[in-house]
Amino acid sequence: MSFLDERQLFEREFNEFYSTYPSDICEIRREMDKVSAGHPEWSPRRRKALIYETAARRCRAKVFRHFPFYFELQAGRSRNRWGMEGIGRWLIEQPFGDRLTRECEAWWQPCRSSGLSRGNPDVLDLDHHCVGYDNVLRFGLRGLIAKAEKRLAREASKEGREFLEATIIGNRALIAIADKFADEAESMLTGETDAAVRHRLERIADCARRVPGDPPQTFYEALNTILFMREILGSLEGIGESVLGHLDRMVWPYYQRDVAAGRMTRGEAKDLLRAFLAMTDAKFDFRDRHETSTTVVIGGCDADGAIVFNEITRMIVEAYQELRLVNPKLQGRISPRHPQKYFDLLGELAARGTNVLAIFNDDVIIEANVRQGKSLRDCRLYVAGGCQENVLQNTEINSRASIFLNLPHVFLMGFFSDPWRWFAEREGIDLKRYDGCRSFDVFHAAFLANLEAVVGAHIDQRNRSEAQGGQFNPCPLHSATLDGCIEKGRDMMEGGCRYSAASVSLVGIGTLIDSLFAVREAVYHRKQLSLRQLRDMLERNFDGEEAFRRYLINRVPKFGQDDEEVRQFSARVFADVARVSSGRPNSRGGRYEASLFVHRAFADMGQKTGATPDGRRAGELLSQGMGPSLLSLGRTADIGQVMRAVGPLDLADYPIVAVLDLKLPLSPKGVGPDTIVPIIRRFLDSGGSVLQMNVVDSQALVDARQHPERHADLVVRVSGYSARFTALPEQIQEEIIGRTMALA
C-alpha cells in the first residue's frame, strides 16, 4: 500500500493523537525538581543531563500505525511547537533562567512597544538551528560517544569534563529512547491483522534497535535518523531544530546503494519521501497558526563543489507538486552551473502556484560566508533555517532572529530625538541631530553615526545575555553533533563549535533608501524646502501637504525603479548599512553578520513608525526584506527594473541572507517553467541572494479576502514562510494584494 492510498488514514491518525497535546508532564517535572534539589552542587550541564536521563526513563514513545518513521516522544511539547517547550524548557525555567529572561524582557519591552526593535527575550535565538546530521549519519550515536570518551580521558578542566559527560549521558539516553520505539512497535504487533501495518511495525522495531545508535545503512534508516534527531532533540534541548537539512545531498548515497542492491525501487523511495515531507503539515494544526519554521534544502553543491542534482531532488519536488504541501518550506539552492533540467524542475513547481519555494544563489551566499573567514568547504554546506537565514550544517551555531531593527525608525531619530531620549540616556548614546547639516554627506554621516550607536547598544545587550548561555541552557546533545564542540570540550552556547555567528536583522531598507534619497533631492539638490520644513511636514504626517507628498512619491526616484542615479545611491546605502551593522564580536567567539530578512516585522514595525520623507504616511507598511517599497512599485514597476536595481548591490555583504520578494500576478493555470526560469536566471545574473516568488491570481486574492471559505487552499509566500492566505493577519493580506497589483 502506497502513502497516497493511506494519506487520509495517516492524517486522521495524526489529528486524533495530537488533538490531545500537550502531554501532561507535571509529575515528571516534580521528579526532576526533587532530584535537582538534592544536588545543589550540580552544574547546569549536569542538570541538563538530568533531562536526558529522565526523558529516556519516563516519557512515552508513540508509534503510528500509518506512518513509517519513529519520532514522537511525549515530552510535553504542544502540537504546534517544534522545540522550545515541554521537558526541554525545564532548565530554562529554573530560578537563574527565569531571572535572566525577565531581565532581558525588561530591556526589550520598551524597544518593542516603541517599534524600534524586536528581540528574543531569551539568551540566544532559540530557533532556526540545524543538527549536525552528517556527523550522526557518519558516526552514529555510539561513534559520538566514543569521540567524547576519548576526549574526556585527557580533559583537565571541570567544565570540560562536565560537558563531555553530559554528551555521553545524552547520547546514551537517545539510544534508550530508540529502544522504547522498538518496544512500542513490537507491542503493537500483538493482535495486529493488517499485513501492511504489520510490515511497517516490524521494520520500525528492527530499525530502532540499531539506528541512530549505529550509522544508518539504508535509505529508510537514513531518513529515520534525520527525523528522529530533529524531533527528539527538539523535545530535549529547549531549542527549535528547524532544519531538516540538505536532504538530497545527505540521502543520495543510501538511495544509490539500495537500488543497486535491489533492496528498493524508485517508487518505494518516493513513497518514503512523501511521508517524510508530509509529516509537518499533518502534525501542525493550521487553524490557529500559519507556519512551522521547518525547512528542507535541495540542490546546491557538496563540500567539494560538485553540483547536487539527482533523482532524490526530482522526487522531493514531485512530492511537493502531488501533495500540495505548505511545509516544510522548500529552499532550492542553485547556481548557473546547474543543469537546465533543475531550472525547469524548480520553474514548474513555482509556476503551479504552490508558493512554498525560495531560491538561494549559491555563488553569492557561499562567497558571502567565505568573506567572514569560514572555510570554503564548510560554506558550501550551508542550509536555511526557519525563514531563509543561513547556517552552515555541521559546523555553525547561529543567533539569527534575536535582533530585528527598524531602520526607518533610526533614520527618524535625527529629526525627532526627544522621543528617543529614554533610549539614548539608558544606553549612554549621544544621538546626532540633523539640524545644521549643511550638505547631504554630513546628513548621511549623522544618520550612520546614529545607526552605529543603536546597533552597538543592541549588540552590547545581546552579548551580556548570551555570555550566560552556558548557565541558561547548555545543549550538549546538539553540540555533540557539531564540529569543534567535542574536540574543545565546550558547549555550543559557550563558543564550542567551529563558527558562532550572530546578526542584526535589518527591517525596511527600501523605505530607508527612498527616504534618504528624497532628503538628498528635495532638500539639498533641488532646494525645495529646508530640513526644518521637512521635519514639520513629517511631524504633521503630511497633513495639509498632500500635493507635496504626491510629488515625493511620484517625482522623486525610488529604489527599484529604472533610474541609474538611484541605483548607484542604493548600492552606497546597502554597503554603508552592512558596514555599520556587522563585524562586532559576539560573546561566543564569533562576529555579527548583516542580514535582510524580516519575517513579519515590516508590518508590525510599520504600524509604529512615523511618516517618512519618501511620502509614506505614519503607520503604513515598511519595505520588505531587501526589496523595494510599495511606493516604489506603485509607479510603472516591472520585474526587469527590479532586477536591474539589484545589479549594483554587493549582496555578499549580507551573509545571513538578503531576501527579494516578488508577487507575480499570474494565474497558475496559464503559467509554465518558460515564464519562471528566465526570472530565476535573471536573478542569478543580477547577483541576488535569495528570491521568493508568489504566483497568484490577483483577483483570487481579492476574492479570498471577501470569501475566505472559497479559498481554503490558497497558499502564499510571506517574508520568511509559506502560509494559507486566509490564515494571515489583515495587514499582511493587504501587503500581498498591493504588491501583486503593483507588478500587474
Stockholm file with secondary structure:
# STOCKHOLM 1.0

chainA/1-744         MSFLDERQLFEREFNEFYSTYPSDICEIRREMDKVSAGHPEWSPRRRKALIYETAARRCRAKVFRHFPFYFELQAGRSRNRWGMEGIGRWLIEQPFGDRLTRECEAWWQPCRSSGLSRGNPDVLDLDHHCVGYDNVLRFGLRGLIAKAEKRLAREASKEGREFLEATIIGNRALIAIADKFADEAESMLTGETDAAVRHRLERIADCARRVPGDPPQTFYEALNTILFMREILGSLEGIGESVLGHLDRMVWPYYQRDVAAGRMTRGEAKDLLRAFLAMTDAKFDFRDRHETSTTVVIGGCDADGAIVFNEITRMIVEAYQELRLVNPKLQGRISPRHPQKYFDLLGELAARGTNVLAIFNDDVIIEANVRQGKSLRDCRLYVAGGCQENVLQNTEINSRASIFLNLPHVFLMGFFSDPWRWFAEREGIDLKRYDGCRSFDVFHAAFLANLEAVVGAHIDQRNRSEAQGGQFNPCPLHSATLDGCIEKGRDMMEGGCRYSAASVSLVGIGTLIDSLFAVREAVYHRKQLSLRQLRDMLERNFDGEEAFRRYLINRVPKFGQDDEEVRQFSARVFADVARVSSGRPNSRGGRYEASLFVHRAFADMGQKTGATPDGRRAGELLSQGMGPSLLSLGRTADIGQVMRAVGPLDLADYPIVAVLDLKLPLSPKGVGPDTIVPIIRRFLDSGGSVLQMNVVDSQALVDARQHPERHADLVVRVSGYSARFTALPEQIQEEIIGRTMALA
#=GR chainA/1-744 SS CCHHHHHHHHHHHHHHHHTTCSCCCHHHHHHHHHHHHTCTTCCHHHHHHHHHHHHHHHSEEECCTTCSCCCEEESSCCTTCSSSSGGGGTTTTSHHHHHHHHHHHHHHHHHHHHTSEEECSSSSCCSSCCCCHHHHHHHHHHHHHHHHHHHHTTCCSHHHHHHHHHHHHHHHHHHHHHHHHHHHHHHHHTTCCCHHHHHHHHHHHHHHTTTTTSCCCSHHHHHHHHHHHHHHHHHHSSSCCCEEEEHHHHHHHHHHHHHHTTSCCHHHHHHHHHHHHHHHHHHSCTTSCSCCCCEEEEESBCTTCCBCCCHHHHHHHHHHHHHTCCCSEEEEEECTTSCHHHHHHHHHHHHTTCCCEEEEEHHHHHHHHHTTTCCHHHHTTEEECSSSCEEETTTEECCCSSEEEEHHHHHHHTTCCGGGHHHHHHHTCCCCCCTTCCSHHHHHHHHHHHHHHHHHHHHHHHHHHHTTHHHHCCCHHHHHTSTTHHHHTCCGGGTCSSEECEEEEEECHHHHHHHHHHIIIIIIISCCSCHHHHHHHHHTTTTTCHHHHHHHHHHSCCTTSSCHHHHHHHHHHHHHHHHHHSCCBCTTSCBEEEEECCTTHHHHHHTTCCCCTTSCCTTCCCCCTTSCCHHHHTTTCCHHHHHHHHTTCCGGGCSSEEEEEEEECCCGGGCCHHHHHHHHHHHHHTTCSEEEEEECCHHHHHHHHHCGGGCTTCEEECSSCEEEGGGSCHHHHHHHHHHHHHTC
#=GC SS_cons         CCHHHHHHHHHHHHHHHHTTCSCCCHHHHHHHHHHHHTCTTCCHHHHHHHHHHHHHHHSEEECCTTCSCCCEEESSCCTTCSSSSGGGGTTTTSHHHHHHHHHHHHHHHHHHHHTSEEECSSSSCCSSCCCCHHHHHHHHHHHHHHHHHHHHTTCCSHHHHHHHHHHHHHHHHHHHHHHHHHHHHHHHHTTCCCHHHHHHHHHHHHHHTTTTTSCCCSHHHHHHHHHHHHHHHHHHSSSCCCEEEEHHHHHHHHHHHHHHTTSCCHHHHHHHHHHHHHHHHHHSCTTSCSCCCCEEEEESBCTTCCBCCCHHHHHHHHHHHHHTCCCSEEEEEECTTSCHHHHHHHHHHHHTTCCCEEEEEHHHHHHHHHTTTCCHHHHTTEEECSSSCEEETTTEECCCSSEEEEHHHHHHHTTCCGGGHHHHHHHTCCCCCCTTCCSHHHHHHHHHHHHHHHHHHHHHHHHHHHTTHHHHCCCHHHHHTSTTHHHHTCCGGGTCSSEECEEEEEECHHHHHHHHHHIIIIIIISCCSCHHHHHHHHHTTTTTCHHHHHHHHHHSCCTTSSCHHHHHHHHHHHHHHHHHHSCCBCTTSCBEEEEECCTTHHHHHHTTCCCCTTSCCTTCCCCCTTSCCHHHHTTTCCHHHHHHHHTTCCGGGCSSEEEEEEEECCCGGGCCHHHHHHHHHHHHHTTCSEEEEEECCHHHHHHHHHCGGGCTTCEEECSSCEEEGGGSCHHHHHHHHHHHHHTC
//
